[in-house]
Every structure is written in C-alpha cells, then in structure tokens.
C-alpha cells in the first residue's frame, strides 16, 4: 500500500499510461476497498496533471462496482451493459459524453471462475492502418448523433450529443477514438459510409489474434488492476459465466474529445 504514496511508483504508472496506454498491476495485499487505486489516481492528479475522477451518473459516485445485477428486473431501473452477463462488444467508455475520461481502471475483486468475462483489447493504432485517409476525414467530422444511455444520464433534458468518432491527440498528433456501435447514428450519407468502413475494419481485425490482447481470469486474477488510455484503446468482453464475478471501475481525467480543426491531419 505504501507504493501508492511513493512518487517514483506513481511516476512509472504515469509514464506507462502516456507511452503505451496500458498497464497491469498485481497487488500483493488484500484491498477490497480499492484504497491503493484511489490513492494512485489522486497522486496522478496531484503530481502529473491528471484530471480528477468522474462520477458515473447523477446518482452514482466515481467508484463503480461492476457485477451482474438483477435490480433492473425487480425495479425496472435500466442496467448498464456492464451490469449484465451479456457479451459487450468493442467500445470506449463514455463515448456519449462531450468530455469522455482519458483513463479508466478495473480492479478484479472476484474473477470469473468458469472462464467467462475475458477482456479483449485493441489499440486504435492498429485500426488506423485499415482506414483510408478519406474515411478518417469523414470520421473526423462532427456528423454523428451519439445517444446517452438513460442509466448514465447526468442531465435529464439531454438525450444525445453530436460529435465525431475520430480525433487527434494534440500532444503527439496520434488518432483517438470514441465508439459504441449501438449508440451511434450517422447523420448524412458520407458519415454513414465511413462508419460502415470503420465497422468492417473492426470485424476484420477481430479475426486476427495478432491484432488484439485477450486477458482471461488467469491473466487478471483477484486483486489485479488493469489501467487503459480510453481514447486510444477499444475494449470488450465475452459473456459472463460466473454471477459472482466482481470488478471495480474508476474513470478519471475527463477532457473534451479532441476534435480535428481545419488543417489538422493524422501523422502530419
């Protein structure tokens, strides 16, 4: 637990997130209250310029327990997709927000004991190679309506945002993405055609094991943590088989999605 206060340890985490956008940590002590993770994020904010943790909705705080729930059946309250046992295909977190979090972390409190819930990851850098410049240009344009799921609503009168699917990281001019297929509606034929090419590229890459990382319950045992750059990695999971599977999630460093201004191009 002392590592969470050690400046060099926190600095190493910041470095990995900034350079590769992915980091896996195995805790050597019990921490069911996620105190280590909480302290790491607060120190990233204090010493490395990260923005603070974000709340998940109007009624929930910034530490979110991700586990199958029957509450929706009993109360008719809409469940987040992550609270079901269903497969969750490629997406980025909070794609429906004008300022999605740059980073998120998942701490494993109880892995799936029956082989389900494998976390799959794909970097946007892999995807970019399969998107022609004309397609990228169309995806840079804010011609997509992105629906806000009711369970994540923070303003009752706002049901969607308008925005782009691709953007550029201003620090290194690399591509960033926001994506969740069931929430996105292209608003003109050019946007629709580019969006279909994006989905086709994702489907093709998903057929190639070399294009993805798959983290099973063995790779992410109890008290392990995975941190991701939510702007540069897509993630998904297969169906949950263990109703006792329990993760804890936190998101932080929300920032306006980096849209592309006139004259900006990827790799320029």
Buried (B, 14 or more C-beta within 10 A) or exposed (E): EEBBEEEEBBBEBBEBBEEEBBBBBEBEEEBEEBEBBBBBBBBBBEEBEBBEBBBBBEEEEBBBBBBBBEEBEEEEEEBBBBBBBBEBBBBBBBBBBBEBBBBBBBBBBBBBEEEBBBBBBBBBEBBBEBBEEEBBBBBBBBBBBBBBBEBBBEEEEEEBBEBBBBBBBEEEEBBBBBBBEEBBEBEEEBBBBBBEBBBEBBEEBBEEEEBBBEBBBEBBEBBBBBBBBBBBBBBBBBEBBBEEBBBBBBBBBBEEBBBBEEEBEBEE
